[in-house]
């Protein structure tokens, strides 16, 4: 009797014996393509390629016994076509990778600019709040002017009578105003 409950599912394909796939790390291949593209764009590569082409043509024209590629140089043309066929996709891959890096850098720059802008706006608001708060606070010059007015009033008005401060208001030592009161009073005692 067949099994009613099989471990095999009919709605999914059977896992067959697949040959190992050739897996390439995309990151390492991209780095390799960048190195190739970088080398293909150098003057060194152009000089080497020019030297190889000149030797190729010279040997095929001058050395009659070594002619492996006669005058139309079809094999040399094939070598250039193969080089171009491999170089173009590698260069495009390197450009795409550079575009991705540029895109990430641009996004980071935008985020940094937004943060800088928000920080600047916050600091501007705080500075405005401080300016408003300072406008309401008495400044040093204002206090100096008021104290000078009061001292001028006290020195010019002899009828102002100073009273002894309450016991709970007096500190442990008499302050200058209290000392001045003692000196000013005829008996050397507290005025009042």
C-alpha positions as CSV (number, residue, x, y, z in Angstrom):
1,X,0.0,0.0,0.0
2,X,1.4,3.4,-1.0
3,X,2.3,6.0,1.7
4,X,-0.5,8.5,2.3
5,X,1.8,11.1,3.7
6,X,5.0,11.5,1.7
7,X,7.8,13.9,2.6
8,X,8.0,14.9,-1.0
9,X,5.8,17.8,-2.1
10,X,4.2,17.7,-5.5
11,X,3.8,21.5,-5.9
12,X,7.6,22.0,-5.8
13,X,10.1,20.6,-8.3
14,X,12.5,17.9,-7.3
15,X,15.9,19.0,-6.4
16,X,17.9,17.4,-9.1
17,X,21.6,16.6,-9.2
18,X,22.9,19.9,-10.5
19,X,26.4,20.5,-11.3
20,X,28.2,22.9,-9.1
21,X,27.6,26.4,-10.4
22,X,30.6,28.6,-11.2
23,X,30.1,31.3,-8.5
24,X,32.1,34.5,-8.7
25,X,32.2,37.0,-5.9
26,X,30.7,40.1,-7.5
27,X,32.7,42.5,-5.3
28,X,36.1,40.9,-6.2
29,X,35.1,40.8,-9.9
30,X,34.1,44.5,-9.8
31,X,37.5,45.3,-8.2
32,X,39.2,43.3,-10.9
33,X,37.3,45.2,-13.6
34,X,38.2,48.5,-12.1
35,X,41.9,47.6,-12.1
36,X,41.7,46.5,-15.8
37,X,39.8,49.6,-16.8
38,X,42.3,51.8,-14.9
39,X,45.2,50.0,-16.7
40,X,43.5,50.3,-20.1
41,X,43.3,54.1,-19.7
42,X,47.0,54.6,-19.0
43,X,49.7,55.8,-21.3
44,X,51.7,52.7,-20.3
45,X,49.1,50.4,-21.9
46,X,49.0,52.5,-25.0
47,X,52.8,52.4,-25.3
48,X,52.9,48.7,-24.8
49,X,50.1,48.1,-27.3
50,X,51.9,50.3,-29.9
51,X,55.1,48.4,-29.4
52,X,53.4,45.0,-29.8
53,X,51.6,46.1,-32.9
54,X,54.8,47.5,-34.5
55,X,56.7,44.3,-33.8
56,X,53.8,42.2,-35.1
57,X,53.6,44.2,-38.4
58,X,57.4,44.3,-38.7
59,X,57.8,40.6,-38.3
60,X,55.0,39.8,-40.7
61,X,56.3,42.1,-43.4
62,X,60.1,41.6,-43.1
63,X,60.6,38.1,-41.9
64,X,59.4,35.9,-44.8
65,X,59.9,32.7,-42.9
66,X,58.0,33.8,-39.8
67,X,54.8,35.1,-41.5
68,X,52.0,33.8,-39.4
69,X,49.7,36.7,-40.3
70,X,50.2,38.0,-43.9
71,X,49.5,41.6,-45.0
72,X,45.8,42.2,-44.2
73,X,46.7,41.2,-40.7
74,X,43.5,39.3,-40.0
75,X,44.8,37.7,-36.8
76,X,45.9,41.1,-35.5
77,X,42.4,42.5,-36.3
78,X,40.9,39.5,-34.5
79,X,43.1,40.2,-31.4
80,X,42.0,43.9,-31.4
81,X,38.3,42.8,-31.7
82,X,38.7,40.4,-28.8
83,X,40.4,42.9,-26.7
84,X,37.6,45.5,-27.4
85,X,34.9,42.8,-26.7
86,X,36.3,42.2,-23.3
87,X,37.4,45.7,-22.5
88,X,34.1,47.4,-23.2
89,X,32.0,45.5,-20.6
90,X,34.8,45.7,-18.0
91,X,35.0,49.5,-18.5
92,X,31.2,49.7,-18.2
93,X,31.2,47.6,-15.1
94,X,33.8,49.9,-13.6
95,X,31.8,53.0,-14.5
96,X,28.7,51.6,-13.0
97,X,30.6,50.8,-9.8
98,X,31.9,54.4,-9.8
99,X,28.4,55.7,-10.4
100,X,27.2,53.7,-7.4
101,X,30.0,55.2,-5.2
102,X,29.2,58.7,-6.5
103,X,25.5,58.2,-5.7
104,X,26.2,57.0,-2.1
105,X,28.6,60.0,-1.6
106,X,26.0,62.4,-3.0
107,X,23.4,61.0,-0.6
108,X,25.7,61.3,2.3
109,X,26.5,64.9,1.3
110,X,22.8,65.7,1.1
111,X,22.2,64.2,4.6
112,X,25.1,66.1,6.0
113,X,23.9,69.3,4.4
114,X,20.4,68.8,5.9
115,X,21.9,68.2,9.3
116,X,24.1,71.2,9.0
117,X,21.1,73.3,7.9
118,X,18.9,72.1,10.8
119,X,21.8,72.7,13.3
120,X,22.2,76.2,11.9
121,X,18.5,76.9,12.1
122,X,18.4,75.7,15.7
123,X,21.4,77.8,16.6
124,X,19.8,80.8,15.0
125,X,16.6,80.3,17.0
126,X,18.6,79.9,20.2
127,X,20.6,83.0,19.4
128,X,17.4,85.0,18.8
129,X,16.0,83.7,22.1
130,X,19.2,84.8,23.9
131,X,19.0,88.2,22.4
132,X,15.5,88.6,23.5
133,X,16.4,87.4,27.0
134,X,19.4,89.7,27.2
135,X,17.2,92.6,26.2
136,X,15.1,92.1,29.3
137,X,18.0,91.6,31.7
138,X,19.6,94.6,33.4
139,X,23.0,95.2,31.9
140,X,26.1,96.1,33.8
141,X,26.1,99.7,32.5
142,X,22.4,100.1,33.5
143,X,23.2,98.9,37.0
144,X,26.3,101.1,37.3
145,X,24.2,104.1,36.2
146,X,21.5,103.3,38.7
147,X,24.0,102.8,41.6
148,X,25.7,106.1,40.7
149,X,22.3,107.9,40.8
150,X,21.6,106.4,44.2
151,X,25.0,107.2,45.7
152,X,24.7,110.8,44.3
153,X,21.3,111.0,46.0
154,X,22.6,109.7,49.3
155,X,25.6,112.0,49.4
156,X,23.6,115.1,48.4
157,X,20.6,114.6,50.6
158,X,21.6,114.9,54.3
159,X,18.1,114.4,55.5
160,X,18.0,110.8,54.5
161,X,17.9,108.7,57.7
162,X,19.2,105.2,57.6
163,X,17.6,102.7,59.8
164,X,19.2,99.8,61.6
165,X,18.5,96.5,59.6
166,X,16.3,93.9,61.3
167,X,18.2,91.2,63.2
168,X,17.3,88.5,60.7
169,X,18.5,90.6,57.8
170,X,21.9,91.4,59.3
171,X,24.8,89.1,58.4
172,X,27.4,88.0,61.0
173,X,29.6,91.1,60.3
174,X,28.3,94.6,59.8
175,X,28.5,95.7,56.2
176,X,29.9,98.9,54.9
177,X,26.7,100.8,55.1
178,X,26.4,99.9,58.8
179,X,30.0,101.0,59.4
180,X,29.4,104.3,57.6
181,X,26.3,104.8,59.8
182,X,28.3,104.4,63.0
183,X,30.9,106.8,61.8
184,X,28.4,109.4,60.7
185,X,26.4,109.3,64.0
186,X,27.7,111.7,66.7
187,X,27.7,109.2,69.5
188,X,29.3,106.4,67.3
189,X,26.2,104.3,67.9
190,X,23.5,103.2,65.6
191,X,21.5,106.0,64.2
192,X,17.9,105.7,64.8
